[in-house]
Amino acid sequence: MTEARLFGGRYEIGHVLGYGGMAEVHMGRDHRLGRDVAIKVLRSDLARDPGFQARFRREAQNAAALNHPAIVSVYDTGEDHSSRDGVAVPYIVMEYVEGLTLKEVLTAEGRLVPQRALEIVADVCAALDFSHRHGIIHRDIKPGNVMLTPQGAVKVMDFGIARAITSASSQMTATSAVIGTAQYLSPEQARGETVDARSDVYSTGCLLYELMVGEPPFTGDNPVSVAYQHVREDPIPPSQRNPEISATIDSIVLKSMAKNPAQRYQSAGEMRADLLRAAAGRPVAAGPVPTGGERTAVLGGGAATRVVPTPGGGYSTSVGTAVGNGAEKRRGATIAVGILAVVALVAVVAFAASKLGGGGGKEVTVADVVGANQVSATRELQAQGLNVTVRTVPSTTEQKGKVTEQNPAAGEKAKEGDKVEISIGGGPGEVAVPDLKGLDEDGAKQRLEQAKLQFKPEDDEDSDLPEGRVTGQDPAPGQKLPENGTVTVRISKANRVLVPDVKGLTFDDAKSRLENAGLKARKAEAASDKAAGTVISQTPDQNTKQNRGTTVTLTVSTGPTASDSPDPDESPSEDPEPSDSAEPTESAGASASAGSTPRVGPNTLTR
């Protein structure tokens, strides 16, 4: 079993977490304090240079003094003497931060919402402002050097390392070499000039731009073309590339990325204040930034402006008279400066290619990342010094979010800086749910099979549609489902029927009508003025929906009642009341009986 490698007798060296241009970072374990750490080790080929060693040690000590919650803490420094060639290799023991770099976040999730980007970069500015006040300029602010913890805290990494290398060898000074990734270089870095804290402000503006847009402000085929754009080209306002970005945020980005350092925020603290104002919806201090012709007019004037540091740590401008008064002299001077800048850039790229391994790095065996999630796969490949590109492909549900294939394949040889493309499973492809309205069960099943969806029938016991007809579906038509997703289809059992109107029919006809509708009939009788045998009412009423098999009570007329018609055997009353029209008589005798013929007697007085 291989014995664990220890630095300083206490720091166990574990697997590689990542590579930088000058160092590699390992997972580590502090056995004395029993905690996880990250150990940054200067590359062995650079460790042979005494200049690198001296600056690395001094700047590590300076970084250790930066005690700030948004800065990765440095715990210890030392040298390892166990290399085969006997070279002392410097190392830095740092706080181990669990989380993702902003580069990994952008790769996995794309651009951030502007509000979140403002909050993150405000924390970055807080870290930079603290370091600047302690005399340390970062010089390499980029997404790969800023981490987000699972709790959302910001941690800025690699303080002082870039500064340590800036003047580490006479060769670098002679070639006006610049430090920093090309996409985040300030114009003065690209020209190989002396830089100050405002260079970090420029790089932070590039970082904010990329977080909100999804890519850096300047891109190109090679570092020279990118660096040239930083020196000469204006960035496209971020709002033109992301409509969610406001004009207020535009002004912050463009001010921080001004070509002239005097027109930028003069400190990271100033920039942070504007970021917090914008995040809170308050007016910001940033105004329109001179660009294009305005900048040309300033540079072409009769006075030359230079920026010098002041004792208080700020910056002031001094103006001197330009040598020569003719336009031709000024134009010639401008051209000469431009040529020198391009020559310096070419020298930078040549140096970087030879010193940092660009385009001809050491050969590595590509790791097998198939089956790993995107973040883990990206980290592992980047730890080998490889660049990772990601594409999303359809996959099974189980493969969603994982690497399904990689190119080059695992085990193949590649050189540091080469690209590896990984395919991330996006899950099953989504399909739109078809409209099954009006179909029968078989038709609905066939339609879903054509759409690559599963059919799940469900009885609808409360439908008056014909049996077997679709009465509803879930999800609704037009909604998206993964391929092979399930659609629940309700099928009519025709258990609800509409009660027909059978009043006026004979009982037999009414019964037949009800049975045809799936209902039963029960007879009841009642006297009425309707013809005997005619249905005069029904319960339940007509045109109501009832369950199939429900009994409908039909009331059938028995005709008029006996009191409604005269009895032929009934005789008239024996003592009828005299009619109102009868004439009174004065006869002492009884009146004639009803129905008899009146007679005139001897005692009758006729008037």
LOVEXVO-159542 format. One record per residue (C-alpha): x, y, z; residue in one letter. Coordinates in steps of 0.2 Angstrom, whole numbers, plus 5000, padded with zeros to 4 digits. Layout:
! residues N
XYZa/...
***
This chain:
! residues 607
500050005000m/500750174995t/501250285010e/500250455011a/501350605005r/501550735019l/502050915017f/502850985033g/502550825042g/500650865044r/499850905028y/499250745018e/499250774999i/497650704991g/496950704974h/497050854962v/495650984963l/496151094949g/497551164939y/498051344937g/499351424925g/500651424938m/500151294951a/499051144955e/497851134969v/497650964979h/496450914992m/497350895008g/497150845026r/497950935041d/498250795053h/498750915067r/497151005068l/496050875060g/495250975046r/495150975027d/496251095018v/496751145000a/498551144996i/499251244981k/500951184975v/501951284963l/502351194947r/503951094948s/504651174932d/504351354939l/505051304956a/506751294948r/506751484946d/507351574962p/506351724957g/504751624956f/505151544973q/505551704982a/503951794975r/502851644979f/503351644997r/503251835000r/501551844992e/500951695001a/501351775017q/500451935011n/498951835006a/498951755023a/498651925031a/497051945021l/495751895034n/494051935026h/492451825024p/492451845005a/494251785003i/494951615004v/495951605020s/497851555019v/498351455034y/500151415031d/501551405019t/503151305017g/504251205005e/504351025000d/506050944998h/505450774993s/505550794974s/506750684965r/507850824958d/508050904975g/507151064970v/506251144985a/504451164979v/503451304988p/501651264994y/500251365002i/498951285013v/497251365011m/495451355017e/494551215008y/492951285001v/491551164996e/490551234981g/490651284963l/491651414954t/490651544944l/491451464929k/490651294933e/488951384937v/488951474920l/489351304912t/487951214921a/486551344922e/486951484909g/486851664913r/486251734930l/484751844933v/485452024934p/484952044953q/485951894958r/487451944947a/487452114956l/487452034973e/488851914969i/489952044961v/489652164976a/490452034987d/491852014975v/492152204976c/492152194995a/493552064994a/494552174982l/494352334991d/495052245007f/496452174998s/496852334989h/496952425006r/498252295011h/499252334996g/498852174986i/498152184968i/497352024962h/497652044943r/496751884938d/494851914942i/493851794932k/492451664935p/493651524938g/494351624953n/492751654962v/491751514971m/490051504977l/489751394993t/488151294995p/487551425006q/487751564993g/489251645000a/490651714989v/492451664990k/493851744980v/495351644977m/497151654971d/497551824979f/499351874977g/499851734965i/499751834949a/500651984958r/502051864963a/502451814945i/502351994937t/504152034940s/504751864944a/506051854930s/506951974919s/506351894904q/504551934908m/504952114911t/505952124894a/504452054884t/503152164893s/502352004898a/500552024906v/499751924919i/497851874918g/496751784907t/496551874890a/494651884891q/494751984908y/496352094904l/496252274907s/496952384893p/498452434903e/498852244907q/498652204888a/499952344884r/501152284897g/501052434908e/501152464926t/499452424934v/498552474950d/496952434959a/495852504945r/496452354934s/495552244945d/494052354943v/494052334925y/494252144926s/492752144938t/491752234926g/492152094913c/491551974926l/489952054929l/489652064910y/489851884908e/488751834923l/487351924915m/487651894897v/488351724897g/489951754889e/491351884890p/491252054883p/492652014870f/493051844862t/494251794848g/495151654840d/496751694850n/497351794865p/498151924854v/496451974845s/495551974862v/496852084870a/496752204855y/494952224858q/495252264876h/496352404871v/495452474856r/493652414855e/492052464865d/491052324873p/489252304866i/488152364880p/487552214890p/485752264888s/485852244870q/486252054873r/485052024887n/483452134888p/483352094907e/484752214910i/484252394914s/485152554908a/485752584926t/486652414926i/487352464908d/488152624916s/488952524930i/489752394918v/490352524905l/491052634919k/492052494926s/492652444909m/493252624903a/494852614893k/495552754903n/495852714921p/495452894926a/493652864920q/493352704929r/492852684947y/494352734957q/494152594969s/493252424971a/492352504986g/491552644974e/491052504962m/490252404976r/489252554982a/488452574965d/488152384963l/487152394980l/486252544975r/485752464958a/485252304967a/484052414979a/483352504964g/484152674969r/485052794958p/486852754954v/488352874953a/488952804936a/488552914921g/488852904903p/490552834898v/491552924884p/491852804870t/492352804852g/492552984845g/492553054863e/494052954868r/494952994852t/494653184855a/495453164872v/496953074866l/497253184851g/497253344861g/498653464864g/498953394882a/499453224888a/498653154904t/499453034915r/498752954931v/499852954947v/499452874964p/499252994978t/499852974996p/498152935002g/497952784990g/496852874978g/497352934960y/497553114953s/497953174935t/499353284929s/499353374913v/500853424903g/501153504886t/501353384872a/502953384862v/502653454844g/501153544838n/500753474821g/499353354817a/500553244808e/501753224823k/500253174834r/499653044821r/501352974819g/501552954838a/499852864839t/500352744825i/502052714834a/501152674850v/499952554842g/501352464833i/502252444850l/500752384858a/500452244845v/502252194846v/502152184865a/500552074863l/501451954851v/502851944864a/501551904878v/500751764868v/502451684863a/503051694881f/501351624888a/501451474875a/503251434881s/502951464899k/501151404902l/501051264891g/499751334879g/499651244863g/500951114867g/500551064885g/501050894893k/500150744887e/498750674898v/497650514897t/495850574896v/494850524912a/493250414910d/491850534915v/490350434907v/489050414920g/489650564931a/488550714934n/489050874924q/489950964938v/490950814944s/491450774926a/491950954922t/492950964938r/493950804934e/494350854916l/494851024921q/495950954934a/496850874920q/497151044912g/495851004898l/494451124892n/492651064893v/491251094881t/489551034885v/488050984874r/486350924879t/485650764871v/484050664874p/484250524886s/483250404897t/482650474913t/483950374923e/485350464912q/484650644914k/485950764921g/487350634918k/488750614905v/488150494891t/489650504880e/491350604879q/492450644865n/493950604865p/493450444874a/494150384890a/495950324889g/496450424874e/497850544874k/497650734874a/498750884878k/498351014891e/497251144884g/496351024872d/494551024872k/493450874878v/491650874873e/490450794885i/488650754881s/487450774896i/485750684896g/484350794895g/483050664899g/481750594887p/481150714874g/479550804877e/477950784866v/476350884866a/474850784872v/473550764858p/471750814859d/470650654861l/468950734861k/467650644852g/468650484850l/468150314856d/469350204867e/470250124853d/470450284843g/471150374859a/472450224862k/473050234844q/473250424844r/474250414860l/475350274853e/475750384838q/476250524850a/477450404860k/476350414875l/475550284886q/473650254887f/472850234904k/470950214904p/469850264918e/467950234919d/466750384919d/465250324928e/464350494927d/464350524908s/462850534896d/463950504881l/463850344871p/464750204880e/466650194875g/466750374870r/468150484878v/467450614890t/469050694897g/470950674898q/472350724910d/473550814906p/472450924895a/472850934876p/474351034871g/475351014888q/477050934887k/477550764893l/479150664892p/479150524879e/478250374886n/477350484898g/475550424904t/473950504899v/472450464909t/470850444898v/469150444905r/467950334895i/466050344896s/465150204903k/463450284897a/462750274915n/461850434914r/460350454902v/459150594898l/457350554903v/456250574888p/454550664889d/453250534888v/451650634894k/450150614883g/450750444877l/449850284882t/450650184896f/451350054883d/452050184872d/452850274886a/453550124893k/454350074877s/455150244875r/455850234892l/456650064890e/457450124874n/458250254884a/458950124897g/457550164910l/456150064918k/454350114920a/453150094934r/451250124933k/450150234944a/448350284941e/447450444945a/445750514939a/445850664928s/444950754914d/446250674902k/445750524892a/445850364901a/447550264898g/448450424895t/450050474904v/449750634913i/451350654924s/453150564926q/454350564940t/455850604938p/455350744926d/455750744908q/457450814902n/458350764918t/459950654919k/459750494928q/460750334930n/460450204918r/459150074925g/458250214935t/456350184937t/455150314931v/453450324939t/452150354926l/450450414932t/449050364920v/447350444919s/445850344923t/444650474916g/443450594925p/442750544943t/440850484945a/440350654952s/440950744937d/439450664926s/437450644929p/436750474935d/435350414923p/434450324937d/434350464949e/432450544951s/432050724954p/431850794971s/430050774978e/430050954986d/430951064974p/431251244979e/430051354969p/430951444955s/431351624956d/430251644941s/428651554948a/427251664951e/426551664968p/424751594970t/423351634982e/422651454982s/422351384999a/422751214991g/424351134989a/425351174973s/425551054960a/426750924962s/428350954952a/428350884935g/426350874934s/425250974923t/424451124932p/422551124933r/421351254936v/420151214950g/418651304956p/419451384971n/420951454960t/421151634958l/421951684942t/422651854940r/
***
